[in-house]
Amino acid sequence: MPPNLSNSPIIRIDTPLVSVITPTWEREAMLPFAYRSFAHQDVSACEWIVIDDSATPSAFMASLRDPRVVYRHVAQRMSIGEKRNLAADLARADVIAHFDDDEFYAPDYLRTMLDQMKAAQADMVKLSAFFLYSRVYGKFAWWDTLRKSGLHFRWSRQPMTSLSFPAEHQAFADNHLGYGFSYVYTKRLWAAGPFEPSSFNEDCAFALAARAREANLLLLADDIGLCVHVLHAYNTSASFPQYILPDALVARHFPRLAEAMREMPAIVRPDAV
């Protein structure tokens, strides 16, 4: 279990550079781990907005004494898109970043994404290639979503299989715009086209609508271990990485990723945040 950071030094800010938003549902065990990802970011001028529609409010969130944290417990169940919209509406910063409650974000994640976004004068930046960890298989992998064809591995709650996709594989035509765990975008972009009130594919629909408005979307390949997209037994969707990474390689070259996965608590509720 990650350490409780509720006694971390208080950092007071007037206007944050970035608002981190997290929709959650029945993930009390994961919230300390998610908070640690936020609290360890080397961008201090940030806020964390958590929208929680669990049956009861979070005891952990109530224990925090960090003025950068905004926690809202809502009585009725909401879709992921609705929770993202509520959090984005509350955001005080001009830039919004997604932190899902079951992913790991390294301390330099926000700074790197913000720097790249600023350099490209982008309206939105996301990872098009990223690390994955399957808690079902106990393995790391890497997926370049811009490579649509060729050998891929199907990672889900089921046994792993290998697939070879043809060129111009239509099912993957826009999948590089989905996987919203790594979305960073301007609040102005969100205001022009909020998320659909859905819990499936609302992220890709958001990015597709932004592209249709000719927004400047920047895609980045993570080859340094900025974050890990974590798969578990309750995932309803599949991922299709091209590379399975040997444990020794991860331990040597990406030790913080391996350590984070060892410390991540068990997920005991279905994947429907």
LOLUM-361932 format. One record per residue (C-alpha): residue in three letters; x, y, z. Coordinates in steps of 0.2 Angstrom, whole numbers, padded with zeros to 4 digits, always signed. Each point is the difference from the previous one (the first is absolute). Layout:
# LOLUM-361932
ALAXYZ/...
# end
This chain:
# LOLUM-361932
MET+0000+0000+0000/PRO+0007+0017-0005/PRO+0004+0012+0015/ASN-0013+0012+0005/LEU+0006+0017-0006/SER-0013+0010+0009/ASN+0013+0008+0011/SER+0011+0006-0015/PRO+0006+0018+0001/ILE-0014+0012-0005/ILE+0003+0009-0016/ARG-0011+0015-0003/ILE-0004+0006-0017/ASP-0011+0014-0007/THR-0003-0005-0018/PRO+0006-0018-0005/LEU+0009-0003-0016/VAL-0009-0016-0003/SER-0016-0008+0008/VAL+0001-0019+0001/ILE-0017-0008+0000/THR-0004-0018+0005/PRO-0017-0008-0001/THR-0002-0015+0012/TRP-0012-0012+0007/GLU+0002-0013+0014/ARG+0019+0001-0001/GLU+0004+0005+0018/ALA+0015-0011+0000/MET+0007+0008-0015/LEU-0002+0018+0005/PRO+0016+0001+0011/PHE+0010-0007-0015/ALA-0008+0013-0011/TYR+0003+0014+0012/ARG+0018-0005+0001/SER+0002+0002-0019/PHE-0007+0017+0001/ALA+0009+0006+0016/HIS+0017-0006-0008/GLN-0001+0010-0016/ASP+0014+0012-0002/VAL-0013+0014-0005/SER-0005+0007+0016/ALA-0013+0012-0006/CYS-0013-0012-0004/GLU-0017-0006+0008/TRP-0008-0017+0000/ILE-0019-0001-0002/VAL-0008-0017+0004/ILE-0018-0003-0004/ASP-0007-0016+0009/ASP-0017-0007-0001/SER+0004-0015+0011/ALA-0014-0006+0012/THR+0009+0009+0015/PRO+0013+0015+0000/SER+0018-0005+0001/ALA+0008+0000+0017/PHE+0017+0002-0008/MET-0005+0015-0009/ALA-0008+0008+0015/SER+0017-0003+0010/LEU+0010+0010-0013/ARG+0006+0018+0006/ASP+0007+0005-0017/PRO-0008+0016-0006/ARG+0003-0005-0018/VAL-0012-0014+0001/VAL-0019+0003-0004/TYR-0011-0015+0004/ARG-0018-0001-0005/HIS-0011-0015+0005/VAL-0016-0001-0010/ALA-0015-0010+0005/GLN-0006-0006-0017/ARG+0010-0012-0012/MET+0007+0010-0014/SER+0009-0005-0016/ILE+0019+0002-0002/GLY-0004+0014-0013/GLU-0011+0009+0012/LYS+0013-0001+0014/ARG+0013+0006-0011/ASN-0011+0015-0005/LEU-0004+0004+0018/ALA+0019+0000+0004/ALA+0004+0010-0015/ASP-0013+0013+0005/LEU+0008+0001+0017/ALA+0018+0002-0007/ARG+0008+0017+0004/ALA+0015-0003-0012/ASP+0001+0003-0018/VAL+0006-0017-0003/ILE-0008-0017+0005/ALA+0008-0016+0002/HIS-0008-0017+0003/PHE+0007-0012+0014/ASP-0010-0016+0000/ASP-0001-0008+0018/ASP+0007-0016-0006/GLU+0016+0006-0010/PHE+0017+0005+0006/TYR+0007+0017-0005/ALA+0019+0004+0003/PRO+0005+0016+0008/ASP+0006+0008-0016/TYR-0016-0005-0009/LEU-0009+0017+0001/ARG+0015+0010-0003/THR+0005-0009-0016/MET-0018+0000-0007/LEU-0002+0019+0004/ASP+0017+0004-0008/GLN-0004-0009-0016/MET-0017+0007-0001/LYS+0007+0018+0002/ALA+0014-0003-0012/ALA-0012-0006-0013/GLN-0013+0013+0004/ALA-0012-0015+0001/ASP-0018+0000+0006/MET+0002-0018+0006/VAL+0014-0012+0002/LYS-0002-0019+0003/LEU+0011-0015+0000/SER-0001-0010-0016/ALA+0013-0013+0006/PHE+0000-0006+0018/PHE+0005-0013+0013/LEU-0013-0012+0006/TYR+0000-0012+0015/SER-0012-0015+0001/ARG-0005-0005+0017/VAL-0007-0016-0007/TYR+0016-0005-0009/GLY+0012+0009+0012/LYS+0009+0007-0016/PHE+0005+0017-0007/ALA-0003+0004-0018/TRP+0002+0015-0012/TRP-0013+0005-0013/ASP+0002+0012-0014/THR-0017+0004-0005/LEU+0005+0009-0016/ARG+0006-0017-0007/LYS-0016-0007-0006/SER+0005-0016-0008/GLY+0012-0015+0003/LEU+0002-0011+0015/HIS-0009+0005+0016/PHE-0004-0008+0016/ARG-0018+0000+0007/TRP+0000+0005+0019/SER-0016-0002+0009/ARG-0007-0010+0015/GLN+0001-0015-0011/PRO+0016-0010-0004/MET+0012+0009-0012/THR-0001-0003-0018/SER+0010+0007-0015/LEU-0008+0007-0016/SER+0007+0007-0016/PHE-0010+0015-0007/PRO+0000+0004-0018/ALA+0005+0017-0007/GLU-0013+0014+0001/HIS-0008-0010+0015/GLN-0016+0010+0001/ALA-0005-0005+0018/PHE+0016+0009+0006/ALA-0002+0015-0011/ASP-0003+0013+0014/ASN+0005-0010+0015/HIS+0016+0011+0002/LEU-0012+0014+0005/GLY-0008-0010+0014/TYR+0007-0007+0017/GLY-0004+0016+0009/PHE+0011-0004+0015/SER+0014+0011-0008/TYR-0011+0015-0006/VAL+0006+0018+0004/TYR-0009+0014-0008/THR-0005+0018+0002/LYS-0016+0004+0009/ARG-0005+0010-0015/LEU+0000-0016-0011/TRP-0011-0009+0012/ALA-0012+0015+0001/ALA-0002+0000-0019/GLY-0005-0019+0001/PRO-0002-0009+0017/PHE+0000-0018+0002/GLU-0015-0010-0005/PRO-0011-0007+0015/SER+0007-0018-0002/SER+0011-0012+0008/PHE+0007-0008-0016/ASN+0010+0008-0014/GLU-0004+0018+0007/ASP+0019+0004-0001/CYS+0002-0005-0018/ALA-0016+0009-0005/PHE+0007+0016+0009/ALA+0017-0001-0009/LEU-0009-0003-0017/ALA-0011+0015+0003/ALA+0015+0011+0004/ARG+0008-0006-0016/ALA-0015+0004-0010/ARG+0001+0018+0007/GLU+0018+0000-0007/ALA+0007+0001+0018/ASN+0019-0003+0001/LEU+0002-0017+0007/LEU+0018-0006+0005/LEU+0004-0019+0001/LEU+0015-0006+0010/ALA+0009-0016+0002/ASP+0005-0004+0018/ASP+0016-0010-0001/ILE+0007+0006+0017/GLY-0014-0006+0012/LEU-0011+0015+0003/CYS-0015-0011+0005/VAL-0007-0017+0000/HIS-0017-0005-0007/VAL-0005-0014+0012/LEU-0012-0014-0005/HIS-0008-0011+0012/ALA-0013-0014+0002/TYR-0015+0012-0001/ASN+0005+0009-0016/THR-0014-0001-0013/SER+0010+0006-0014/ALA+0016-0008-0008/SER+0017+0007-0004/PHE+0011-0005-0015/PRO+0019+0003+0004/GLN+0013-0005-0013/TYR+0014-0004+0013/ILE+0001-0010+0016/LEU+0014+0006+0011/PRO+0011-0012+0010/ASP+0000+0003+0018/ALA+0019+0002+0001/LEU-0001+0014-0013/VAL-0014+0009+0010/ALA+0010-0001+0016/ARG+0016+0006-0007/HIS-0007+0014-0012/PHE-0016+0005+0008/PRO+0001-0004+0019/ARG-0013+0013+0005/LEU-0013-0009-0010/ALA+0004-0017+0007/GLU+0000+0008+0018/ALA-0016+0008-0003/MET-0009-0016-0006/ARG+0006-0009+0016/GLU-0007+0013+0011/MET-0017+0002-0009/PRO-0014-0006+0011/ALA-0012-0013-0006/ILE-0015+0005-0010/VAL-0016-0008+0007/ARG-0014+0009-0009/PRO-0006-0002-0018/ASP+0008+0012-0013/ALA-0014+0012-0001/VAL+0005+0017+0007/
# end
